[in-house]
Each structure stands twice: as C-alpha cells, then as structure tokens.
Amino acid sequence: MPGRGIQHIDLAVADVDRSLAFYRELLGPLGLKDFMRLRSYRGTEDVVYLQFGRSFIGFRPADGGTYRHYDVGLEHFAFQVDTRLEVDEAHDRCLAAGGRIESPPERHYDYIDDDDYYAFFAFDPDGIRVEVVYDAADY
C-alpha cells in the first residue's frame, strides 16, 4: 500500500511567536489553524503545531545558529491551495505583513512546463523559503 503523504514537519526557529504570526497571517485565511502545543522529547521546550489540510507544521525554538538557504537542510516547502486567486491573496497578505518576496505569482517557471502551475515564493522570518502554489495537475 502506498504512503499517504507527509504528516508533519518541524522547524527550529529563532523566535517561535514571530514565526507563528508570519504563517498565521500568510495562510490563516486559507485554512491554517492552531492544532496543539506539546512538550518536546527533550523536555526543555514546547513545540507548537499548526494544521494545514491534513499536514502539520511544528515550531520549536532553535538552539542557535542561522538558517542559510541552500546549505544542507530544507531548501523550501510548498503549501498547495485550490485557486490562483488564493495564491494572489496570500502574496498580497505576505507583502502587507512586510514579508520578503523572492518571486511574485507566475504562471510558468522555466523548469516546469505546465501552464496550470501558479505560485509565488517568499522567505519566512528565519529565511526559510516558502511557496504557495496552485497546481491543477492530479498526481
């Protein structure tokens, strides 16, 4: 039997409250909601989970350091939405909240030959690249 997808991903961030505010602003109107807070396995901090669709994103305080795009680790992750309009609206909310946009909503990227792929990329407060995408393809 095939797998069902990614259930959750945890991010170590410099400021949990700042990251939660960013993701709630960006994706709250698209269904992102608070899920739970629990003590980490280390017992020294809480992890806050938000739910988007059937997946969860956890936020925990980092022990230090700085995230660097394209160093070893997460390059980016994407949130799939149902319409192009939702991509545009998320982009507008990101701009209004002072988010750093890497690329505005576009219908076609050089590396994807699909007119039904529409997305934008931004960086979260720690510099992690985030994509909001509408993709009509049925994988």
N, C-alpha and C positions, 0 to 999 in steps of 0.2 A: 504494500500500500504506500503511495507517495506521501511525503510530508505535507503539512498544512500551511507552512509559511513561517515567518519569523514571529515568535510570540512576544519577545521583548528585547530591548537593547538598553543598556545602562551607560550613561555618560558621566564621567568625572568632570566637574565644572568648578570654576574659580569661585562663583557666587550662586548658590542654588536659587535664591529668591530672584535674582536678576534673570537667570535662565528661564525659570518658570514664567516670569512676566513676559519675556520675549515669545515663548512658544504659545502661551495662552492668547496673547494678542494676535499672533500670526494665524493660529489655527483654531482658536475657540469658536468663531462663527461657523467653522466647517465641521464641528462635532468633537473637537478635542475636549476632554473633560478630566477632572481630577478623579483618580482611581483609589489610591491608598498611599499611606505612609507607613513604613516599617523600619525596624532597627536592622542595620546591615549585619552580615555574618561576622564582621569584625567586632560588632557591639559598641563601636565608638561614634557612629553617626547614623542619621536617618537617611533613607532613600525615599524620595517622593516619586510616585508613578503617576503618569498621565496616560490616558487611553485615547487612541485614535483608531477608529474602526475596531478590529479585533486584536490590535497590537498595542503594546505598552512601551513607554519610554521612561526610564528611571533616571533621576538626577541625584547625584551624591557629591559631597564636597571632595575636591581633589586634594591630594597631599602636597601639592605644589607643582611647579613647572608651568610651562606654557605650551598650549597646543600649536602645532605647526602644520599647516595644510601641506600635504604631500610627503610628510615624514611618515614613518611606519605608523600605522593605525588607521582609523576611519578616514576615508577620503571625502565621502559625503553620504548622506542618506536622503531618501525622497518620500514625500507624502503624496499619495495619489488622491485626486479629487474627481468629481463627477462631470465637471463642465469647464470650458475655457474661462467662462465668467468668474468662476471660483478662483482660478489661477490669478486673473487680473485683480480681483478684490483682495486676495492675500498679498499680492505685490503692493497694492496701494496701502494696506494696513502696515506692511513692513516699512515702507517709506515714511508713513506718518509717525511711526514709532521710532524713527531715527536709525532703522536697520541699514546695514551696508549691503547694497545690491551688487552682485557680481555680473549678472546679465539679466536684462529685463525679459518679460514674457516674449517668447518667439515661437513661431510655428515649426521651424525647421532648423535643426542643427546639422553641421557638416557631417557628423559621424552617425547620424540616424536618417535614413531615407524613408521617412514616414510623415506625411502631411497631417496626420492625426495626433502627433506628439507635440504638446504645447506646454511649456514650462518656464520657470524662472529660477535663478539661483541667488541665494543670499548667504551671508555669514552670520551665525549667531553671536552672542556677546563674547564667546571664547574663540571665535574664528573658525568654528566648525561649519563646513559648507552644507547648506540645506537646500533641497529642491522641492518645489511644489509643482506637481505635474498632472496634466490631463492626458491620458493615453487611451484612445479608442480601441486599441488592439486587445483582443481577448486571448491572453496567454494561457 
